[in-house]
Amino acid sequence: MSMVGEHGTVMIGSTGLVAQVSVGEEGKVRVSRRDRRLVRTAVGIIALLAALDAVLYLGHVV
């Protein structure tokens, strides 16, 4: 990929998040502590619901 100029714009995923990067540098997206905490909480809730689903399913089968 060739670019003209010293800066490029990179779109990350389908979230619409855009980062400015210099040509020849790797772009790192900074994530806030709040966002990391929200993601950990969401993953924990999903894991809890999956475990509850497995317990209820096994209880129904047995």
N, C-alpha and C positions, 0 to 999 in steps of 0.2 A: 504494500500500500504506500503510495507516495502522497505527500502533502505539501502544499505551498504555504509558506509562512512559518511562523515560529510557534503558533498555538493551534490546537485542535479542540473540537468539542466531541466528547464521547457520551453516548447515551447508554445507561446501564440498565439492562433488563427492560421490562415493559412498564416499570413504575413511573417513567418520565423523569427520573433522576438524571441530571446532566452534570458532568464534571469537565472543567477546563484542564487540559494537560498540555505540557510543552512537548514538542516533537523530540523523540528520542528518550523520553522519560516514561516510566510506568506510572499510571494513574492510580492513586490509592484514595478510596472513598472513606471519609471519616464517619464513624457511627457513634452517636452520643451514648452515654451510659444509660440514659433513660430508655432509648430504643433497645439497647441490649437487654435491659431488665424486662421490658415488655415482651421481647421475643422469648426469653427464658421462661417467663410466666406462661405465655401461650403454649410453649412446648410442654411444660409441666402439666398444664390443664389437659392437653391432648393426650399425654401419656396416662394421666389419671382416668380419663374417660375410656381409653382403650383397655386399661386394666379392668375397669368396672364392667365394660362390655364383655370381656372374656369371662369374668366371674359369673355374670348373669347368664351367658350362653352355656357355660359348663354346668351351671346349676339347673338350667332347663333341660339339658341333655341327660344328666344323671338323675 
